[in-house]
Amino acid sequence: MMRILIIEDDKQASAYLAKGLKEVGHMADQAADGDEGLSMALDGAYDVLIVDRMLPRRDGLSVIQALRKSGNHTPVLILSALGQVDDRVTGLRAGGDDYLPKPYAFTELLARVEALGRRPKSGGDVETVYRVADLELDRLAHRCTRAGRDIPLQPREFRLLEYLMQHAGQVVTRTMLLENVWEYHFDPQTNVIDVHISRLRSKIDKDFDTPLLQTVRGAGYTIRTGSGREGADRDSTAG
């Protein structure tokens, strides 16, 4: 599973891409213009960026150049209706890693994105393995282990644990989880978070001496070592 940012001003095309990527198990965020896309790319931990060349406010090549200048080397697939050789060369020289002319087949785009995601990461790039105590999450292999023991996770459980481990030691609120794991920008007033936290806790903590997933009363959840008893509740029924 990869986390992918789509920077595309055509809402229908962006939604089509996001839907297709999610259906095969990836996470997909969307930005509708160059400025928003650049800000999200700089702030987020993405494995691959899909960047349309013609964007409002800041064009796609300018976005890529700004990213590279900042030291961000996240792989970029450029999408463009400009498909001549000179256009492709310009895009690659601007810092793009691959170039796909429009119109394109989704299967080809997916293959190119996944190929970019398999490239070795340069120093200083996004972490691909998270560790808290003896708990390890490998984002590229989509594998979770604790004390060397494989822990099978459903896709949503994996994403939930990934987000918690990205923020290890910090309190993660329900709103943060709804927006970043479920992509809800409102509270649906369900117990979906409680159910998934309980399931995740039973998998990563139940058979081990030291619990890591903790509920912080009135605040949210955290992954950390130590009991964290002050303000924390490890009772699985508390969600």
Steps between C-alpha positions, in 0.01 A plus 500: 500500500627846408386850586459700181427868439309594184548863394239549228255788441253289299274379783353213300841373390639535853205314653536222239869457584441507876220242474713266289802526730290437810334197342839330471591581860692828482424824686432801276481867596398773254603860437324724247772755423876540505528699821284255696684206348842639589394567858357149541804339337736684735296424812386144425684169496430384145652212309415633153358824357283512187525854361305648213717737300239771439375622838347824630695728736826310448573272205609140550862549397532789744362277775759232424787751482399648837488153654844408371643833614368429851679163504182295453574208268163323502457328160276698261293375208406791271168488315452729202314546174836625370653176381766591248861394558607855589216527752601175668865601511408834658294326765772253589764772513279700735529217752228257396577129522254381236269660244166365379316681217120536511283314423639201684386157615460468877677164498809662349488788748471254787797299376710815470399625846581167662834485318586845638397385846744209484800723437754518784447808711767770517639609835266733683188375322185353653543210741374167374534307827362624833605353835367544851667269752475151344211598270601551136296615200647466152302727268642369173473131587163568666610292796459539874700306760545511874793325663558339160149356489286580194180686579240487221315829455207602285566801270324749730673359807834533321429863410387574856813350650715674240356838596541435872861390452574803284400701807649269763509657845243764401131506578296446183146635517185344355478787253853431378415133451172574322670738258820305435394136526133508399517822295189637671499876544208474740413276793256232379402433863582131486724277709715408199819627667425320827441172317822521299709611798367206700579255218845647449576487872400134517747421222806701603469495882290206619771232500786724612616616842532869416195676353582771247163627374346722763185706533552847646176596674328796344771547240556205266752221455873448500761238421789516746719296730444513873171473682404865460249446781453866570193593295511176305260206490613168355164330547404375153133573572587868522582489129 
